[in-house]
Amino acid sequence: MGIGTGIALFVIGAILAFAVNVDLGGVVNLSMIGYILMGAGFVVFLISLIFLLRRRQSVSTTRAAVDPVSGEQVTRRTRDSNDPLV
């Protein structure tokens, strides 16, 4: 679910809450369903936005040195990441 899904849920909920005037005999209240969909769309939008803005931050370090025994250049790369899954 992404930002588009959140916006779509919000729009569908707004249509049900404010634009549809259908009487279903008290079985289902479409206005309440519309408000619930609007709330769910807002929550999905916020969660998607938080995940989008929380980018993976990583630091890459390269160190070069000369091996004193063989005289060859040795390159060492390390990667530090704040993401626990990497």
PLY file of the C-alpha trace (Angstrom):
ply
format ascii 1.0
element vertex 86
property float x
property float y
property float z
element edge 85
property int vertex1
property int vertex2
end_header
0.00 0.00 0.00
1.38 3.32 -0.92
0.60 6.97 -1.03
-1.78 6.47 -3.96
-3.76 3.86 -2.04
-4.16 6.22 0.89
-5.37 9.01 -1.37
-7.77 6.65 -3.17
-9.26 5.42 0.13
-9.67 8.99 1.30
-11.40 10.06 -1.91
-13.74 7.06 -1.95
-14.58 7.71 1.70
-15.29 11.39 1.00
-17.58 10.45 -1.88
-19.49 8.01 0.32
-19.68 10.44 3.23
-20.67 13.62 1.40
-21.98 12.83 -2.09
-24.01 9.65 -1.85
-27.53 10.00 -0.46
-28.96 6.48 -0.57
-31.30 5.12 2.08
-30.66 1.44 2.67
-33.34 1.04 5.32
-31.06 1.45 8.33
-29.02 -1.64 7.52
-25.82 0.17 6.50
-24.88 3.76 7.18
-22.87 4.86 4.12
-21.79 8.09 5.79
-20.12 6.17 8.63
-18.42 3.83 6.15
-17.20 6.92 4.29
-15.74 8.43 7.46
-14.03 5.12 8.30
-12.52 4.93 4.80
-11.34 8.53 5.06
-9.63 7.78 8.37
-8.03 4.63 7.01
-6.84 6.50 3.91
-5.29 9.20 6.06
-3.46 6.63 8.21
-2.18 4.72 5.14
-1.02 7.99 3.59
0.89 8.99 6.74
2.53 5.57 7.15
3.59 5.53 3.49
4.97 9.05 3.79
6.98 8.12 6.90
8.49 5.08 5.17
9.29 7.17 2.11
11.07 9.85 4.11
12.99 7.34 6.23
15.63 6.48 3.71
18.43 4.05 4.30
21.49 5.89 5.54
24.86 4.31 4.99
28.47 5.41 5.21
31.11 3.88 2.99
34.80 4.25 3.85
37.73 3.34 1.60
41.26 3.15 2.97
44.34 2.59 0.88
47.70 1.57 2.28
50.95 -0.01 1.10
51.83 -3.44 2.47
55.35 -3.09 3.93
56.30 -6.70 3.16
55.28 -7.00 -0.49
55.04 -3.33 -1.46
51.55 -3.84 -2.93
48.80 -1.34 -2.46
45.99 -2.73 -0.28
42.51 -1.25 -0.48
40.06 -1.88 2.32
36.39 -0.94 2.08
33.98 -0.87 5.00
30.30 -0.11 5.02
28.40 1.12 8.03
24.62 1.15 7.77
21.87 2.27 10.12
19.45 -0.20 8.56
19.28 -3.37 10.70
18.32 -5.53 7.72
21.56 -4.93 5.80
0 1
1 2
2 3
3 4
4 5
5 6
6 7
7 8
8 9
9 10
10 11
11 12
12 13
13 14
14 15
15 16
16 17
17 18
18 19
19 20
20 21
21 22
22 23
23 24
24 25
25 26
26 27
27 28
28 29
29 30
30 31
31 32
32 33
33 34
34 35
35 36
36 37
37 38
38 39
39 40
40 41
41 42
42 43
43 44
44 45
45 46
46 47
47 48
48 49
49 50
50 51
51 52
52 53
53 54
54 55
55 56
56 57
57 58
58 59
59 60
60 61
61 62
62 63
63 64
64 65
65 66
66 67
67 68
68 69
69 70
70 71
71 72
72 73
73 74
74 75
75 76
76 77
77 78
78 79
79 80
80 81
81 82
82 83
83 84
84 85
